[in-house]
Amino acid sequence: MQQTIYIPQEELDEELTINLKKIFLTLYSRKFLIIKAFGFILILFVALTFILPKKYKVESDLYINKANSSNMMEINPYAIEELGSAGGGMAALMSGGGGALTNELELMQSPLVIDKVIRENNLVYKKKFGILPNKKEGEYISTEAFLKKNISFENKKGTNVVTIEYKNKDPEVAYNVVNSILNNYIDLHKQLNAEKSKSDKEIIEKEYNKAKAELNKKVNAVSGLPEQAIISTGNLSAMSAFSSSARQAMSNIKGQVIAGERSRAAVSEEAAKVAELSSKLQWAKMVDEMSDTSKVLVLKEPKKLRDFEYSSPKLLINILLGIIFGAIAALFACTVAELTDKKVSYSMLGDELIYDAERDFTDLKLILLANEGKNVALVFYNDIPQNIKQELASFTNTVLVKADISNEFVNSVKTSDAVIQFVSPFKTDSKLYRQIKLMLNEMNKKIIQEVLVK
């Protein structure tokens, strides 16, 4: 079922109007307040540049090689890590996708690395805000607490490069912390590589020794005749056609030859297994020798900073922040002043305005002439200049009424068809102004114009 929604034509005809002149006058009338609020915030932000403690940022870039770290055709065993969970298999590993560095980032941030960094740099809990007692004061901070503040580990998208950044008030501490992270992370890599290579070597060596012992056992147990032995039995083979003893001898010889071939096949198979394990053992020993190396290459070494090479606060950034927040503070101060002023301000006025009664008096006359057939009440709050009073007296359809909360005022306005108000900005009482407007609204008396009197 289709519904038809009716929208009144007058709503479609309404236009959003902004009285720019009134906005400008509102801001201009509060210019000193705006300048004070804006200037105070701007000066405060500039002053913070020199008051706040300086922070020094030390950074380093690491290239983590996820592929083979040697020039050999074989795959380095300790470079193959969790191929199933890496999500990309061997191709993803060898391509060096950024996602493969998830484990490396976890290693960098693990207690195996961070705890050593904390102790090497004596990072301990101190008094809160430098003055309040702390129950943990003097204790080493935890890994979780260290990672929550001033440290970041970022994998540059699409690369195997990890950037480490650390901020501290002391440039020496900032440098030492980043350096400690690098050293302990590389040492952890070497340790993991060594454990993997030693474990591989032990397993292969054990299997090699077992296979070699089995080979020796089978070599010692070799029995039977070689295959060539049956060639020399030609005459015996001929005789086997006529003699049962010759046939028996021939059968025994064939059995010995078959047994010999089986023994030699078993020995050959075991020898091939020993040779293969020997090759793997040699590779494992070579990897063990390589295990004191790391897959980590430091592309950008941490740099010791000088006193003036701080990262924050920056004067230019604070000036920009001061301008932004200064503008916000100035607007807020202006709004508060407009809302709380005891005198009528420009923002309290309506949109139908004549901004200067004397200069724009002809505009007022046009409005009065246009409403000649109506009784118009001229409501004034403050004294009106004598020359304007004389001019208004020439209009027979008008009556001057003093704004007041009284029966006299109500009776004077009751007989009028429209109202024109004469208001003096920053002189007229704002409370009385609001009350009169509310009263006129309750009486259904439309204010067709407001005239500003100096």
Salt bridges, closest charged atoms under 4 A:
GLU59 OE2 - LYS300 NZ 2.69
ASP61 OD2 - LYS156 NZ 3.53
GLU81 OE1 - LYS66 NZ 3.26
GLU81 OE2 - LYS196 NZ 3.19
GLU81 OE2 - LYS295 NZ 2.95
GLU104 OE2 - LYS66 NZ 3.31
GLU104 OE1 - HIS189 NE2 2.78
GLU207 OE2 - LYS210 NZ 3.92
GLU261 OE2 - ARG264 NH2 2.82
GLU270 OE1 - LYS218 NZ 3.50
GLU276 OE2 - LYS280 NZ 3.71
ASP288 OD2 - LYS201 NZ 3.21
GLU309 OE2 - LYS303 NZ 3.79
GLU309 OE2 - ARG306 NH2 3.22
GLU338 OE2 - ARG30 NE 2.67
ASP341 OD2 - ARG30 NH2 2.72
ASP351 OD1 - LYS22 NZ 3.36
ASP356 OD2 - LYS454 NZ 3.22
ASP360 OD1 - ARG359 NE 3.71
